[in-house]
Structures are given as C-alpha cells and as structure tokens.
Amino acid sequence: LTIDSQVCAKAYSLLSDYKAGTVGVVNYKTGDIVCAVSTPSYDMEDEPSDLNTNSAYEGVYINRLMTGLYPPGSTFKLVSATAGLAENVITTSDQIRCTGIYNDISNKPKCWIYPGSHGLDNVSEAIRDSCNVFFYTVGNRLAQKKTGSYNDANGIDLIQKYAHIYGLDQKTGLEISESKSSVATKYPVMAAIGQSDNNYTTVALSRYVTAVASGKKYNYQLMNKIVDADGKTVKKYKADFEDISDTLTSSQWDAIHSGMREVVSTMDRFQGFDIPVAGKTGTAQQTGHANHGLFVGYAPYDDPEITIAVRIANGYSSHNAATAARNVISYYYKETSMKDIKEMKAAGANGNIRNSVAD
C-alpha cells in the first residue's frame, strides 16, 4: 500500500476527541495516498458483539473518508474562483465591495462577517477573507454570462463544469468502496459559496485540493505494488492523472494560490509555524447540529510535497480542522513529536472552538 501507517496512527490520535473526523494526506508529486483516516474506528481484536452493542462504538463500520457525504462549506470557493477567472466574469485585479449583505437577489444573503464587512476585495483577498459577498457576485455573474440576464440553469452549468474539471462529480478511483460526490443542481449564487445541494466526500476534496495545488487531477489508488511469496515484485502501480493546468493562466493560478497562502498566514492557529502552508477553511452549517469544520491545503507553499484534507463532522469550526491539519503536517515533517501534540491537547492549546460563523 502507499499509506504511511505511522502518519495515519498519529492523525487518528489527533482526531480521537471528535465523534466523526476524516483526514486524507496525499503525495503532491505522485498522487499516492500517504494517510487515510476515518474516526471513530476500532481495534481489530475487539469482539464484534461489543462493537455492535456499545454505543461508544457507534459508526465504527463507516469509512467517512470515502463514503461520508457532507457540504463543503467555503472550501468550494476555490471552484468558484476558478470558474469566475476562466469565464472572464472576474479578473485577478477586479475588486468587489462587501457591505456585509448581498442586495442583488431577493433573499439578500449575508456575508459571514455581518454586521461587519470586508470592503473591497480582489479574488486573492476574497479567498483570504472567505468573503461570501464576493463569491455571491461571482455566482450571479456566471448565471448572467450566456444571456446577459440571470438564468439559474446557466449558472449551475458553469459551476458544474469547473467542479467536473476538479473531479468533484466523480469517484476518485480508489480500489475500495467509495461514494460518488454530488455537485449543486440549483441556486448558483448560493452554490458558489458551497451551499445549495453540494455534497462531497473528504477524499473527493483531497483530490480537488491536490488538483488546485498541482494542476493534476489524479486517479487515486491505494495499491503500490504486489509481491509474491518470495518478495519478488509481480506488478507495480502508479497513479495516472489528467493535466488541468491549462484551465487557468499562470497568473490566475498564482492569484488562487497566494489567496490560499494568505488564509493560513493570517490564522492564529498557524502563527509561529515554521512550515509555510497554503489552504482554505470551510464551516458548513447543519440545522439542529454543530457546524462541520473543514480545511484543505498543501505544504510547503514554495515547494509542495503533500496535500491535506480534513473534515470534522459537527466539529464546530473550521479552526478545529485547521488545527488538526497543522499538527498532522508538523508531525509529518518531524517538527513536532506526538508527545508535544498530546501535551498541547492536555493544556488546551487545541481547545475546541464552539459554533462559529467564521469561515
């Protein structure tokens, strides 16, 4: 297998405080799966009868990384940025003013920062700020592009087009059971910020952020090679990919990447962190439940080696997912030991942020 069992073990330990968490780490240069974690899980030595009757083990048979479908929150804004730039409804230098409320459609949706506002943002700054008003505007402009007047279906067609380029409407190619994610089918203004009926697996988000970072849409696989009883390699496997780098110009890709870098460099959870990380947070609301927290990203920013996708179902805030990502990356690069991370958790340095509207 391509998986690094030690990284998986540490990632699992980091997510053990949460009822339902997932982490996927991928080798940026090869598309190999480095880490695939779904919590809760169980010890193979546990008795099946205990797993089936003990409520503490609820959900242990579900591989949420591969099959759990959840809204993507603001991690989807990278798709909308791509669509807006590629379709020329925005440029890298265009600024859109956020007043906290988007008045151009009847329900007047708010930005997460309301009653505050972001003021003027270009696309990089809008990614940094996760500005809903900026991306509402992109969704609206996409819906008007073909005819000059708003058309719901036309806007959704373009959002689906770029979600498809990133593979978000397909399975990733893994050799085990995997759910197919679904791209929004209505309301392009809301779909552009990850709402509407967008629903994705964490592994789909992993392939997506790998494609954003590298310009390569990999067909994932877990198998590395097969050996016979004597240890002789019978067959080797290598992840193939589709080159999507021509979707945008180099300056447009740079605008998205620099925005992702600014997301992380302005987060308190990454202050003093020696490894430059780029990423995008997401907080997806669920009526009657705590929010889902998400983080997708890659590191190091200046010479990427790995990508990471973290989702904590009902994890309250994207900041909790970002903290888990930071600690997995830190452990991967041997910047932090598991002992250090456990001490931080015990001291409350990881302390869960409760429900928050911040993205």
C-alpha positions in Angstrom: 0.0 0.0 0.0 1.0 3.6 -0.5 -0.1 4.5 3.0 2.3 5.6 5.8 0.9 3.8 8.8 2.7 6.0 11.3 1.3 9.2 9.9 -2.2 7.5 9.9 -1.8 6.5 13.5 -0.9 10.0 14.6 -3.6 11.6 12.6 -6.1 9.2 14.1 -4.9 10.1 17.6 -5.3 13.8 16.8 -8.9 13.3 15.7 -9.8 10.9 18.6 -11.5 13.7 20.5 -14.1 14.0 17.8 -17.0 11.7 17.1 -16.6 11.7 13.3 -13.4 13.0 11.7 -11.5 12.3 8.5 -8.0 13.1 7.2 -6.5 12.5 3.8 -2.9 13.2 3.1 -1.5 12.8 -0.5 1.9 13.0 -2.1 1.7 16.1 -4.2 4.3 14.8 -6.7 3.0 11.3 -7.3 -0.7 11.3 -6.2 0.0 8.4 -3.7 -2.2 8.3 -0.6 0.0 8.9 2.4 -2.6 8.9 5.1 -6.3 7.8 5.1 -8.1 8.1 8.4 -11.7 7.9 9.5 -12.9 8.1 13.1 -14.3 6.6 15.1 -12.6 3.2 14.4 -11.9 0.1 16.4 -9.2 -2.4 17.4 -9.2 -5.5 15.2 -9.0 -7.5 18.4 -12.3 -6.1 19.7 -15.2 -8.5 19.8 -17.9 -7.8 17.2 -20.6 -8.2 19.8 -19.1 -5.4 21.8 -18.9 -3.1 18.8 -22.5 -3.8 17.9 -23.9 -3.2 21.4 -21.7 -0.5 22.9 -23.0 3.0 22.0 -19.4 4.3 22.3 -18.6 2.4 19.1 -21.5 3.9 17.0 -20.5 4.4 13.4 -17.2 2.5 13.6 -18.0 0.5 10.5 -18.4 3.7 8.4 -15.5 4.8 6.4 -16.4 8.5 6.4 -13.3 9.5 4.4 -14.5 7.5 1.4 -18.3 7.4 1.9 -19.4 10.3 4.1 -21.1 13.0 2.1 -21.2 16.4 3.6 -21.5 20.0 2.4 -18.0 21.5 1.6 -18.6 24.9 3.1 -16.2 27.6 1.9 -13.6 25.1 0.6 -15.8 25.2 -2.5 -14.9 28.8 -3.2 -11.8 27.7 -5.0 -14.0 26.2 -7.6 -16.0 29.4 -7.9 -12.8 31.4 -8.2 -11.6 29.1 -11.0 -14.9 29.4 -12.8 -15.0 33.2 -12.4 -11.5 33.7 -13.7 -11.7 31.1 -16.5 -15.1 32.5 -17.7 -13.8 36.1 -17.5 -16.5 37.3 -15.2 -13.7 38.5 -12.9 -10.0 39.2 -13.4 -7.3 38.8 -10.8 -7.3 42.6 -10.2 -11.1 43.2 -10.1 -12.4 44.4 -6.8 -15.9 43.7 -5.4 -17.2 45.6 -2.4 -18.6 43.7 0.5 -21.0 45.6 2.7 -22.0 42.5 4.7 -25.2 41.9 2.7 -25.7 40.9 -0.9 -28.6 43.0 -2.2 -28.7 41.8 -5.8 -31.0 38.9 -5.2 -34.3 38.8 -3.4 -33.3 36.9 -0.3 -30.4 39.3 0.3 -28.0 36.7 1.8 -25.4 37.9 4.3 -21.7 37.5 4.5 -20.4 35.5 7.4 -18.8 38.7 8.8 -22.2 40.6 9.0 -22.9 43.1 10.6 -19.3 43.8 9.7 -18.0 43.9 6.1 -14.8 43.2 4.1 -14.9 46.3 2.0 -13.1 46.0 -1.4 -11.6 42.6 -2.2 -9.9 41.1 -5.2 -10.0 37.4 -5.8 -6.9 36.6 -3.7 -8.2 38.8 -0.8 -11.7 37.2 -1.1 -10.2 33.8 -0.7 -8.2 35.0 2.2 -11.3 36.6 3.8 -13.6 33.9 2.6 -15.9 36.7 1.6 -19.4 35.4 0.8 -20.5 38.6 -1.0 -17.5 38.4 -3.4 -18.5 34.8 -4.3 -22.2 35.5 -4.4 -21.3 38.1 -7.0 -19.3 35.5 -9.0 -22.2 33.1 -8.9 -24.6 35.8 -10.1 -22.2 36.8 -12.9 -21.8 33.2 -14.0 -25.6 32.9 -14.2 -25.8 36.0 -16.5 -22.8 35.2 -18.7 -24.6 33.5 -21.6 -27.6 35.8 -22.0 -26.8 38.9 -20.1 -29.6 38.3 -17.7 -29.9 36.0 -14.7 -30.6 32.3 -15.6 -30.3 29.7 -12.8 -29.6 26.8 -15.1 -26.8 28.6 -17.0 -25.1 29.5 -13.7 -25.3 26.0 -12.4 -24.0 24.6 -15.8 -20.8 26.7 -15.4 -20.3 25.8 -11.7 -20.7 22.1 -12.6 -18.3 22.5 -15.5 -15.4 23.6 -13.2 -16.4 21.2 -10.4 -16.1 18.4 -13.1 -12.6 19.7 -14.1 -11.6 19.1 -10.5 -13.2 15.7 -10.4 -15.8 16.6 -7.8 -18.6 14.8 -9.7 -16.7 11.6 -10.0 -15.3 8.9 -7.7 -11.5 9.2 -7.2 -10.5 5.7 -8.4 -9.8 4.0 -5.1 -9.9 0.3 -5.1 -12.3 0.1 -2.1 -15.9 1.2 -1.6 -16.4 4.9 -2.3 -19.4 7.2 -2.6 -19.9 9.5 -5.5 -20.0 13.1 -4.6 -22.7 15.5 -6.0 -22.3 19.0 -7.3 -25.1 21.5 -6.7 -28.0 21.4 -9.1 -29.7 24.8 -8.2 -29.2 28.3 -6.9 -25.8 29.2 -8.4 -25.4 32.3 -6.1 -25.6 30.1 -3.0 -23.8 27.2 -4.7 -20.8 29.5 -5.3 -20.1 29.6 -1.6 -20.5 25.8 -1.1 -24.2 25.9 -0.1 -27.2 24.7 -2.1 -27.1 20.9 -2.6 -23.3 20.5 -2.8 -22.2 17.3 -1.0 -18.7 15.7 -1.2 -16.6 13.0 0.4 -13.4 14.1 2.1 -11.4 12.0 -0.4 -13.0 13.9 -3.2 -12.0 17.2 -1.5 -8.5 15.8 -1.2 -8.2 15.1 -4.9 -9.7 18.6 -5.6 -7.1 20.4 -3.5 -4.3 18.3 -5.0 -5.5 19.4 -8.4 -5.7 23.0 -7.3 -2.2 22.9 -6.0 -0.6 20.8 -8.7 -2.7 21.2 -11.9 -3.0 17.4 -11.9 -6.3 15.6 -11.4 -5.0 12.2 -10.1 -6.9 8.9 -10.3 -6.2 7.8 -6.7 -5.2 4.3 -5.7 -4.1 2.5 -2.6 -2.1 -0.2 -4.2 1.6 0.4 -4.7 2.8 -3.0 -5.7 2.1 -6.7 -5.5 4.8 -9.1 -4.4 4.9 -12.9 -4.5 5.7 -15.2 -1.6 9.4 -14.7 -2.2 9.1 -10.9 -2.1 9.6 -10.5 -5.9 7.5 -7.7 -7.3 4.8 -9.0 -9.6 3.2 -5.8 -10.5 3.7 -2.1 -9.8 1.0 0.6 -9.7 1.3 4.3 -10.4 -1.4 6.9 -10.1 -2.2 8.4 -13.5 -3.5 11.9 -13.9 -5.2 14.4 -16.2 -3.3 17.7 -16.7 -5.7 20.5 -15.9 -3.1 23.3 -15.7 -4.4 24.9 -18.9 -7.7 25.7 -17.2 -6.2 29.0 -16.0 -3.2 31.1 -16.9 -0.2 31.1 -14.6 -1.1 34.5 -13.2 -4.6 33.3 -12.4 -3.3 30.2 -10.7 -0.9 32.4 -8.7 -3.9 34.6 -7.6 -5.6 31.5 -6.2 -2.5 30.1 -4.6 -1.5 33.4 -3.0 -5.0 33.7 -1.6 -4.7 30.3 -0.1 -1.4 31.2 1.4 -2.9 34.3 3.0 -5.7 32.2 4.5 -3.1 30.3 6.5 -0.6 33.1 7.2 -3.4 35.2 8.9 -4.7 32.3 11.1 -3.7 32.4 14.7 -3.5 28.6 14.7 -0.5 28.8 12.3 1.3 31.7 13.9 4.9 30.8 14.6 4.6 27.6 12.4 7.9 27.1 10.6 6.4 25.2 7.6 4.7 27.6 5.0 1.2 26.1 4.4 -1.5 27.2 1.9 -5.1 26.3 2.4 -8.8 27.1 2.5 -11.1 26.7 5.5 -14.8 25.9 5.5 -17.5 25.9 8.1 -20.7 24.1 6.9 -23.9 24.7 8.9 -26.3 21.9 9.7 -29.6 22.8 11.2 -30.0 21.4 14.7 -26.4 20.3 14.9 -23.0 21.8 15.4 -21.3 23.0 12.3 -18.9 20.9 10.2 -15.3 22.1 10.2 -13.1 21.7 7.1 -9.6 22.5 5.9 -7.9 21.7 2.6 -4.4 22.7 1.8 -0.8 21.9 0.8 2.7 22.3 2.1 5.3 23.6 1.8 3.8 26.5 -0.1 7.0 27.3 -2.0 7.8 23.7 -3.0 4.8 21.5 -2.3 5.3 17.9 -1.2 1.9 17.0 0.4 -1.7 18.0 0.3 -4.2 17.5 3.1 -7.9 17.5 3.5 -9.5 17.4 7.0 -13.2 17.3 7.8 -14.6 17.1 11.4 -18.3 16.4 11.2 -20.1 18.5 13.8 -16.7 19.8 14.8 -18.0 23.3 15.5 -15.5 25.4 13.4 -13.0 25.3 10.6 -10.4 26.4 13.1 -10.5 22.9 14.7 -10.0 21.2 11.3 -7.1 23.6 10.6 -5.5 22.8 13.9 -5.7 19.1 13.2 -4.1 19.8 9.7 -1.4 21.8 11.3 -0.5 19.1 13.7 -0.5 16.3 11.1 1.7 18.4 8.8 4.0 19.2 11.8 4.3 15.5 12.6 4.8 14.6 9.0 7.8 16.9 8.9 9.0 15.8 12.3 8.7 19.4 13.6 6.5 18.2 16.5 6.5 14.9 18.3 3.3 13.1 19.3 4.3 13.8 22.9 4.3 17.5 22.2 1.0 17.4 20.5 -0.6 15.4 23.4 0.8 18.0 25.8 -0.7 20.8 23.8 -4.1 19.0 23.8 -3.9 18.4 27.5 -3.1 22.1 28.1 -6.0 23.2 25.9 -3.9 24.6 23.1 -6.2 22.7 20.7 -9.2 23.8 22.6 -12.3 23.3 20.5 -13.9 26.4 19.2 -17.6 26.1 19.6 -20.1 27.0 16.9 -18.8 30.0 14.9 -20.0 31.6 11.7 -16.4 32.5 10.6 -15.1 30.7 7.5 
